[in-house]
Structure formats: structure tokens, C-alpha cells
Amino acid sequence: MEKELEGRCLCGAVEFTVEDKFTKFFLCHCTQCQKITGSSHASNVFTNPDNITWLKGKEQLIRYDDPKRNFTKVFCSKCGSGLPFVNKIGNHLIVPAGSLKQAPSISPQVNIFCSEQVSWHKEGVSAKSVDGFPV
């Protein structure tokens, strides 16, 4: 039996569990993921569509499927946190890695759509690191 991981939104209105049996971990730099996350990339882990148990708040989920392109965003209606969803064709449950309380056993495997990467990403990765707000 795989380890069970817990997940939730920022405000705690939505909670779920998934088994730690992920097959892919992508960091996506496409412009759609930049817009969806408000950041330089999305960090998503992929698993089987039925690998989720919603503990509470499933009714709080809002789903946006782009009508022209193949991307989706599911989020908490109260706090806006990204949450797991089954992709449009139904073959993967896509879990935003940041929605998990524990790290999955899989590490990021590949950066995808790097031709669309924002110009400041590499500088950000090499910028000074501090434990809180800089003084």
C-alpha cells in the first residue's frame, strides 16, 4: 500500500487525500500556466483519475475549462487555491504539488514549454535566499 498524502486549500474549506503513486511531475512554463498560477510556472503531479478522496468542501470547487485550448483550472471558491482535477480527456488526476501537505516521493522530472519561460525565472532561481521577508 502506498503512503497516503493529505492536501487542502489555503483556507481549509477543501481537504482531500491521495495515495503517493504519482507517475509524472512536471514544471510547466507555458503562458497559460503562468496566468493560472500567477507565477513563473505550474508544479503538477499526475496520477490515476480515481486516486483521490475528498474529505470536505468538494462543493466549494470551481472548474474553468478553456473553451479553445486544452487547459483547466480548479480552485477553491473561498480562497482561490489551486486544487486537483481530472483532465478533460479523463486519463489523469492532476494535483498541484503545492496543495499537498507532504512532499510526494517523486521529484520534478522535466521542465516543459521552456520556450515560453518568463525572462526573470532564471534570475529568480539564482537570487539570494532568506528564511522570511528580507530585512
C-alpha positions in Angstrom: 0.0 0.0 0.0 1.3 3.5 -0.9 1.7 6.2 1.6 -1.4 8.5 1.8 -0.8 12.2 1.4 -3.1 15.0 2.7 -4.0 18.1 0.7 -6.0 21.2 1.2 -6.7 24.7 0.1 -5.2 27.7 1.9 -8.4 28.5 3.9 -9.1 24.8 4.8 -12.6 24.8 3.2 -11.4 21.9 0.9 -9.5 18.9 2.1 -8.5 15.6 0.3 -6.2 12.7 0.4 -4.3 10.9 -2.4 -2.1 7.8 -2.4 1.6 8.7 -3.2 1.6 6.8 -6.5 2.4 9.6 -9.0 3.7 8.8 -12.4 4.8 12.3 -13.6 5.9 15.5 -12.0 6.1 18.4 -14.5 7.1 22.1 -14.0 5.2 23.8 -16.8 6.4 27.2 -18.0 3.7 27.8 -20.7 1.9 31.2 -20.7 -1.4 29.6 -19.7 0.2 28.1 -16.5 1.8 31.5 -15.8 -1.7 33.0 -15.9 -3.3 30.2 -13.9 -0.7 30.3 -11.1 0.3 34.0 -11.2 3.9 32.8 -11.2 6.6 31.6 -13.5 5.4 28.0 -13.7 2.9 25.4 -12.5 4.1 22.4 -10.5 1.8 19.5 -11.1 2.0 15.8 -10.2 0.0 13.2 -12.2 -1.8 10.1 -11.1 -4.8 7.8 -11.9 -8.1 9.7 -12.1 -9.7 7.8 -9.2 -6.7 8.4 -6.8 -8.5 11.0 -4.6 -10.8 11.0 -1.6 -12.5 14.3 -1.0 -12.8 14.8 2.8 -14.6 18.0 2.8 -15.5 21.0 0.6 -15.9 19.4 -2.8 -18.9 21.7 -3.3 -16.5 24.6 -2.9 -14.7 23.7 -6.1 -14.9 25.9 -9.2 -13.7 24.5 -12.5 -12.6 26.5 -15.5 -12.1 24.7 -18.8 -10.7 26.9 -21.5 -13.1 26.6 -24.5 -10.4 26.9 -27.1 -7.3 25.3 -25.6 -6.6 22.1 -23.6 -6.1 23.5 -20.1 -8.1 23.5 -16.9 -8.0 25.3 -13.6 -9.9 24.1 -10.5 -9.8 26.2 -7.4 -11.4 26.9 -4.0 -14.3 29.3 -4.3 -13.4 30.9 -1.0 -9.6 31.4 -1.2 -8.7 30.7 -4.8 -6.1 27.9 -4.1 -5.5 25.6 -7.0 -6.8 22.1 -6.4 -6.8 18.6 -8.0 -8.8 17.9 -11.1 -9.3 15.2 -13.7 -8.1 16.5 -17.1 -10.6 16.9 -20.0 -9.9 13.5 -21.6 -10.2 11.8 -18.2 -6.9 9.9 -18.1 -5.1 11.8 -15.3 -5.8 13.4 -12.0 -3.6 16.5 -11.9 -2.6 17.6 -8.5 -1.0 21.0 -7.9 2.1 20.0 -5.9 1.7 23.0 -3.6 -1.8 21.8 -2.5 -0.2 18.8 -0.7 0.8 18.9 3.0 3.6 16.4 2.5 6.0 16.2 -0.4 5.4 13.4 -2.9 8.0 10.7 -3.3 8.5 11.7 -6.9 10.7 14.6 -7.8 10.2 17.0 -10.7 11.2 15.1 -13.9 11.1 17.8 -16.6 10.5 21.4 -17.2 8.1 21.7 -20.1 7.2 24.6 -22.5 10.6 26.3 -21.7 10.4 28.4 -24.9 7.6 30.3 -23.1 9.5 30.7 -19.9 9.4 34.2 -18.4 12.6 36.2 -18.7 13.0 36.6 -14.9 12.7 33.0 -13.9 16.4 32.0 -14.1 17.5 35.2 -12.2 14.9 34.3 -9.6 16.2 30.8 -9.1 19.7 32.2 -8.5 18.7 35.2 -6.4 19.7 35.4 -2.7 17.6 33.1 -0.4 16.4 34.1 3.1 14.0 32.4 5.6 11.4 35.2 5.6 10.9 38.7 4.3 14.3 40.4 3.6 15.3 43.0 6.1 
